[in-house]
Amino acid sequence: MSSDQTSVTGPLRIGVAGLGTVGGGTLKLLQEQSELLQRRCGRRIEVVAVSARDRRKTREVEISALRWHDRAEALATDTEVDAVVELIGGADGAALALCEAALANGKHLVTANKALLAHHGTALAQAAEAAGVNLGYEAAVAGGIPIIKALREGLAGNRIEGAYGILNGTCNYILTAMHDGVRSGQVQSFETVLNEAQRLGYAEADPATDIDGIDAAHKLAILTSVVFGCPVNFDAVHIEGIRHINAIDIEYALELGYRMKLLAIARDAPNGIEQRVHPCMVPENAPIAHVDGVFNAVVVKGDFVGTTMFEGPGAGAGPTASAVVADLIDIARGQMVPTFAVPAKSLSPRSFAPMAKHVGTYYIRLMVVDRPGVIAEIAACLRDQQVSVEAMIQRARDPDEAVPVVLTTHEAEEAAVTRAVAAMAKLGSILETPCMIRIETL
Ligand SMILES: NC(=O)c1ccc[n+]([C@@H]2O[C@H](COP(=O)([O-])OP(=O)(O)OC[C@H]3O[C@@H](n4cnc5c(N)ncnc54)[C@H](OP(=O)(O)O)[C@@H]3O)[C@@H](O)[C@H]2O)c1
C-alpha cells in the first residue's frame, strides 16, 4: 500500500453520478457520518457535484446545494472534483464513458458497477495505474462484505487456492424460500417464489440478470482476477441460473444430506482455472449451506490462513453505501492498492478449463415409466460412459404415472456425464428432460 501524501490535504471533493438506491444511500451515509469520517480520515469527504438522469425527480437526500451536471461525463472534467463515484450501472454507455473520462483526467474512481468491471475491468485498471489514481470497487462484489479489501490486503500473504460464494441475494432468497417450503410441507414452485420475491422488492421486474446467473458471473470474474492475478475474463465463466430448479430436487437434496445453492466458484484446477456459476448441492454441514435469504457469503482458501468465510448483506442502499464509502476513505487517507492485487501491467493471462473437463460428482433425476428393465437401460447409459453410480433412490411405484428415479454418481468427468444423460433422454422410458445438478464437496 503506498501513501500519496501530496493529495492528503483539504477535503476530498467528490462527484457522484447516479442517485438511485446506491447513490442515495452513499449521499445519506456521507451526510450522517461526516464527523466520524473526518476523524477517521483526518480530512472531510465532501460531495460537491452530482449527476443523474432526471434533475426534477424528488430525492430522499438533499442535493439542492450541490452542483448539478446533466451529463455525467462532465464530472470528469469538473476541476473541483478529486474523485468520481460512478453509481449509474450498465456495462457500457454513460457509465463506461464517465469512468474512462474520469481516469483520463486523473481523477480517482469508485464504482459499484460489476457489469462494467466484468467487461472492462482490466483496461480500467491499466488506465487507473497509468494515471496514478485509485480504482475502488468494493461495492461491486458481495455488496456490504469487504471481500476485496480482505483479498487485496488482509489475505495478501497467501497463495489462494480458490474462492467460492453465494454472490446473488435474489437467487439465494428464492432457493431459501423453496427449501423452507419443502421443509414445512408447503411446497412452492420456482415461479411462485419468484413472484413473491418481486412483490417484496428482492427481485427486479426483469429478473433475468439475477436468476440466470449473470450478475453472480460478473462478480465472479472480478473475484477471479483478484484471487489469481489474471486479467478479468468474463467470457470464460460457465453460467447456469436457477430457472430450472424444481422443488422436487430440493426435496431430494435434503434427503441426500445437501442444500441447494447457486454458487460462484473460482478454482485452480488441473486443466486450468475454473470459473463457474451454477446451482449445486452442498453438504448440509458446510457453513455456506446455512447462508440464507438475501445474504451473500464468500469462502476463501489460502495456503497459510486456511479456510475463511465472509458473510453479510450483498445488496441494498446501506450495505452498498458502506462499501462505496470504504473506498472513498482509502482515497481520503491516500492509501493505494493495486486494483486486482497486483499491478495491472503484471496481470498474467491464465488458461481457463472448459466445463466439459470438470471432474465432480453429480445428481441426476429422471422421470420414468415404471416398467421392468428401465433401471437396466439407465445403468447401461452410465456404464457406456464409464460413470459409476454412488446411490439410487426410486420411491414411488405407479404404473400409470411417471415416477422419479434419482441417481448420484461417483467422481466423473462432466463430458462423460453429459453424454450419459443425453443417451438417457433418448430412452423411450424417460418421460421428461433429465435433470442434472452438480454436487460440490467443498
Ligand atoms: N442496488 C444494489 O443493492 C446494488 C448493490 C451492489 C451494486 N450495485 C450497483 O450499483 C449501481 C447502481 O445501482 P442502483 O441500484 O443504485 O441503480 P438505480 O437505483 O437504478 O439508480 C441508477 C441511477 O443512475 C442514474 N442514471 C441513469 N442513467 C444515467 C445517465 N445516463 N447519466 C447519469 N445518471 C444516470 C439514475 O438517474 P434518475 O434517478 O434520474 O433516474 C439513477 O439515479 C449499478 O452498477 C449496480 O449494479 C447495486
The ligand as an ORCA input file, in Angstrom:
! r2SCAN-3c Opt
* xyz 0 1
  N     -28.878     -1.760     -5.638
  C     -27.966     -2.502     -5.018
  O     -28.216     -3.057     -3.956
  C     -26.590     -2.650     -5.611
  C     -25.645     -3.425     -4.941
  C     -24.348     -3.513     -5.452
  C     -24.029     -2.874     -6.611
  N     -24.992     -2.149     -7.259
  C     -24.599     -1.443     -8.487
  O     -24.681     -0.050     -8.259
  C     -25.027      0.621     -9.453
  C     -26.264      1.463     -9.229
  O     -27.340      0.627     -8.859
  P     -28.695      1.199     -8.225
  O     -29.403      0.020     -7.679
  O     -28.418      2.358     -7.345
  O     -29.438      1.698     -9.543
  P     -30.714      2.667     -9.632
  O     -31.435      2.711     -8.342
  O     -31.451      2.260    -10.847
  O     -30.054      4.100     -9.877
  C     -29.409      4.444    -11.073
  C     -29.126      5.922    -11.051
  O     -28.408      6.242    -12.231
  C     -28.993      7.402    -12.815
  N     -28.743      7.363    -14.250
  C     -29.251      6.541    -15.179
  N     -28.755      6.846    -16.395
  C     -27.923      7.882    -16.212
  C     -27.128      8.658    -17.074
  N     -27.071      8.416    -18.376
  N     -26.404      9.686    -16.538
  C     -26.437      9.933    -15.220
  N     -27.189      9.238    -14.348
  C     -27.917      8.232    -14.850
  C     -30.456      7.338    -12.477
  O     -30.999      8.635    -12.559
  P     -32.519      9.003    -12.123
  O     -32.562      8.800    -10.638
  O     -32.664     10.419    -12.504
  O     -33.390      8.046    -12.883
  C     -30.394      6.807    -11.045
  O     -30.223      7.852    -10.138
  C     -25.176     -0.482    -10.506
  O     -23.971     -0.657    -11.187
  C     -25.473     -1.705     -9.678
  O     -25.109     -2.917    -10.315
  C     -26.255     -2.012     -6.790
*
